[in-house]
């Protein structure tokens, strides 16, 4: 029996400075790389998905550039053993999730492993629970073991955001909240504040 086609999807974080991705994103990429190495290429039919590449400066997708650059640093082969797909239409947890799921549908993925930080995990789990309507797609979650450099402000912000999303789901107001947040955060397509996950 053939193994299920697998995707390892990493949710991008942000920028520490104009030319450097934040430590949280670096730790997510390292965790993704660990998972990719454990898939035993080329035996396993798999792909990699990088979500959230819409953060740009000077018309360049810096996150995409630094993902490629990071792979060259950590991989002895200096490239990915699997095809890499860039889901660059998203700009927050909601739109990134839908972008990843769209790629999975298009590529016939049956098993998805989502990589993000522990403090982002709850928010993302709720998004996949909401938007994954494919009964044949199994979704699992993985986080880096380290604290990944995120400060208390970021951790508290995502804990509160997760509670708000949960309350909206329980009260039937998720669609209204999602539409409001997507409109408010759409500015990230053109400008993203460099915080380094403070």
C-alpha positions as CSV (number, residue, x, y, z in Angstrom):
1,X,0.0,0.0,0.0
2,X,1.4,3.4,-1.1
3,X,2.1,6.0,1.6
4,X,-0.2,9.0,1.7
5,X,1.2,12.1,-0.1
6,X,2.5,14.3,2.7
7,X,3.0,18.1,2.9
8,X,5.0,19.9,5.6
9,X,3.7,23.5,5.8
10,X,5.5,26.2,7.8
11,X,3.7,29.4,8.7
12,X,6.0,32.3,8.2
13,X,6.4,34.8,11.1
14,X,8.0,38.1,10.3
15,X,11.0,40.3,10.0
16,X,13.5,41.2,12.7
17,X,15.0,43.9,10.5
18,X,14.7,44.9,6.9
19,X,17.1,42.2,5.8
20,X,16.6,39.4,8.4
21,X,13.7,37.1,9.3
22,X,12.9,36.8,13.0
23,X,14.2,34.1,15.3
24,X,10.7,32.6,15.6
25,X,10.6,32.0,11.8
26,X,14.1,30.6,11.8
27,X,13.1,28.1,14.5
28,X,10.1,27.1,12.5
29,X,12.2,26.5,9.4
30,X,14.6,24.4,11.5
31,X,11.7,22.3,12.8
32,X,10.3,22.0,9.3
33,X,13.7,20.8,8.1
34,X,13.9,18.2,10.8
35,X,10.5,16.8,9.7
36,X,11.5,16.9,6.1
37,X,14.6,14.9,6.8
38,X,12.6,12.3,8.7
39,X,10.4,11.6,5.6
40,X,13.2,9.6,3.9
41,X,13.3,11.1,0.4
42,X,12.7,9.9,-2.2
43,X,10.6,7.1,-0.8
44,X,7.9,9.4,0.5
45,X,5.8,11.4,-1.9
46,X,5.9,14.8,-0.2
47,X,6.0,18.6,-0.8
48,X,6.9,21.6,1.3
49,X,4.7,24.6,1.6
50,X,5.8,28.0,2.8
51,X,2.8,30.2,3.8
52,X,2.8,33.9,4.3
53,X,5.2,35.2,1.7
54,X,3.2,38.4,1.0
55,X,5.4,40.5,3.3
56,X,7.4,42.5,0.9
57,X,9.9,45.4,0.8
58,X,10.9,47.2,-2.4
59,X,8.8,44.8,-4.4
60,X,10.7,41.7,-3.2
61,X,9.3,38.8,-1.3
62,X,11.9,38.8,1.4
63,X,10.5,35.8,3.3
64,X,10.7,33.6,0.2
65,X,14.3,34.7,-0.4
66,X,15.3,33.9,3.2
67,X,13.6,30.5,3.2
68,X,15.8,29.5,0.2
69,X,18.8,31.1,1.9
70,X,18.1,29.2,5.2
71,X,17.8,25.9,3.4
72,X,21.2,26.5,1.9
73,X,22.7,27.0,5.3
74,X,21.2,23.9,7.1
75,X,21.0,21.4,4.2
76,X,24.2,19.5,3.2
77,X,22.6,19.3,-0.3
78,X,22.1,23.1,-0.2
79,X,18.6,22.6,-1.4
80,X,15.3,21.0,-0.5
81,X,14.9,17.3,-1.1
82,X,11.3,18.0,-2.1
83,X,9.4,20.5,-4.2
84,X,8.8,23.7,-2.4
85,X,5.5,25.6,-3.0
86,X,5.2,29.2,-1.9
87,X,1.6,30.1,-0.7
88,X,2.2,33.8,-1.0
89,X,-1.4,35.1,-1.2
90,X,-1.9,35.1,2.6
91,X,-1.0,37.8,5.1
92,X,-2.4,36.5,8.4
93,X,-3.3,33.2,10.2
94,X,-6.7,32.9,8.4
95,X,-5.6,33.7,4.9
96,X,-2.4,31.7,5.2
97,X,-4.4,28.6,6.4
98,X,-6.7,28.8,3.4
99,X,-3.8,29.3,1.1
100,X,-2.1,26.1,2.4
101,X,-5.3,24.1,2.1
102,X,-5.8,25.3,-1.4
103,X,-2.3,24.1,-2.3
104,X,-2.9,20.7,-0.6
105,X,-6.1,20.3,-2.7
106,X,-4.3,21.2,-5.9
107,X,-1.4,18.8,-5.2
108,X,-3.6,15.9,-3.9
109,X,-2.1,15.9,-0.4
110,X,-3.6,13.4,2.1
111,X,-1.5,14.2,5.2
112,X,-0.5,17.7,6.2
113,X,2.0,18.6,9.0
114,X,1.7,22.2,10.0
115,X,4.7,23.8,11.6
116,X,4.4,27.0,13.7
117,X,5.4,28.3,17.1
118,X,3.8,27.0,20.3
119,X,2.3,30.4,21.0
120,X,0.7,30.5,17.6
121,X,-0.4,26.9,17.6
122,X,-3.8,27.3,19.2
123,X,-4.8,30.1,16.8
124,X,-3.7,28.1,13.8
125,X,-5.4,24.9,15.0
126,X,-8.7,26.7,15.1
127,X,-8.2,28.0,11.6
128,X,-7.5,24.6,10.2
129,X,-10.5,23.2,12.1
130,X,-12.7,25.9,10.6
131,X,-11.4,25.8,7.0
132,X,-10.4,22.2,6.3
133,X,-13.5,20.7,4.6
134,X,-11.6,17.8,3.0
135,X,-12.5,14.6,4.9
136,X,-9.5,12.8,3.3
137,X,-6.9,15.3,4.6
138,X,-5.3,14.5,7.9
139,X,-3.8,17.6,9.7
140,X,-1.2,17.3,12.4
141,X,0.8,20.1,14.2
142,X,4.4,20.4,15.2
143,X,6.3,23.2,17.0
144,X,9.9,24.0,17.6
145,X,11.2,22.7,21.0
146,X,12.8,26.0,21.9
147,X,11.1,29.2,23.1
148,X,12.1,30.6,19.7
149,X,12.9,34.1,20.9
150,X,9.3,35.4,21.1
151,X,8.8,38.1,23.8
152,X,5.9,38.3,26.3
153,X,4.0,40.8,24.2
154,X,3.8,38.4,21.3
155,X,2.8,35.5,23.5
156,X,0.1,37.4,25.3
157,X,-1.2,38.9,22.1
158,X,-1.7,35.5,20.5
159,X,-3.2,34.0,23.6
160,X,-5.8,36.8,23.7
161,X,-6.4,36.5,19.9
162,X,-7.0,32.7,20.3
163,X,-9.6,33.4,23.0
164,X,-11.4,35.9,20.8
165,X,-11.4,33.5,17.9
166,X,-12.8,30.7,20.1
167,X,-15.5,33.0,21.5
168,X,-16.4,34.0,17.9
169,X,-16.7,30.4,16.9
170,X,-18.8,29.5,19.9
171,X,-21.2,32.4,19.3
172,X,-21.5,32.0,15.6
173,X,-19.7,35.3,14.9
174,X,-16.5,33.8,13.3
175,X,-17.3,34.9,9.8
176,X,-17.9,38.5,10.9
177,X,-14.6,38.5,12.9
178,X,-12.7,36.9,10.1
179,X,-13.9,39.4,7.6
180,X,-13.0,42.3,9.9
181,X,-9.5,41.1,10.7
182,X,-8.7,40.3,7.1
183,X,-9.7,43.8,6.0
184,X,-7.8,45.4,8.9
185,X,-4.6,43.3,8.3
186,X,-4.6,43.5,4.5
187,X,-2.0,46.4,4.8
188,X,0.5,43.6,5.4
189,X,0.5,42.9,1.7
190,X,2.4,46.2,1.2
191,X,4.0,46.9,4.6
192,X,4.9,44.8,7.6
193,X,6.2,46.3,10.8
194,X,9.5,44.9,11.9
195,X,9.1,43.7,15.4
196,X,11.3,40.6,15.9
197,X,8.3,39.1,17.8
198,X,8.8,41.4,20.8
